[in-house]
Amino acid sequence: MAKTLSPSLHSQLLPTDWSLKSPVQGGDQGLELVVLVGLQASGKSTFCDLRLAASHTVVSKDAFGNARHRQRRQMHLVNEALSAGRSVALDNTNPSPAEWQPLIDAGRAHGATVVGYWFPPDPEAAAARNAARDERSRVPDVGFYTTLGRLRQPSLADGFDRLFTVSFDGAGGFLVEPMADEDGRG
């Protein structure tokens, strides 16, 4: 059964029946590494702010500006947080195994449960939301379409322990549902 999370909760505490660790099992699941997978302007950052920021250290390459060695910096922050016993959420596009495999490996090295949240592509809607962004946060079209070309749905075979699909609920919030893998597990 899907849970709906409304943006109006952004500045409030989440309801007591809404788990900060897992939308399905509830309660404290221990150390987690969460990988968000989806296009730019697909709702990942809003979802992360609403759903994960209260319980996870959020790492986003967007916060690095034009810094050099962004991947190395990201991995340093991930390993630092996990080593300190803090769960981590990666708020980037992470479109393919090339991006998520080092993260999964880091999670495994620290004994974390690796959870993926898949934001299925809606290129027209995401492109429209991207175009409406201010100039500083807008992704150039070439970057958007390059990511779209590389975007792949994650699976449990990639090394994730749990996977969820995230979609807009039509009322300004999100629906989160367990993702059934190719083998029928979900």
Secondary structure, DSSP 8 states (H G I E B T S, - for coil): --EEE-GGGTTS---TTS-SS-TTT-S---SEEEEEEE-TTSSHHHHHHHHTTTTSEEE-GGGGTT-S-HHHHHHHHHHHHHHTT--EEE-S---SHHHHHHHHHHHHHTT-EEEEEEE---HHHHHHHHHTS-TTT---HHHHHHHHHH-----GGGT-SEEEEEEE-SSSSEEEEE---TTS--
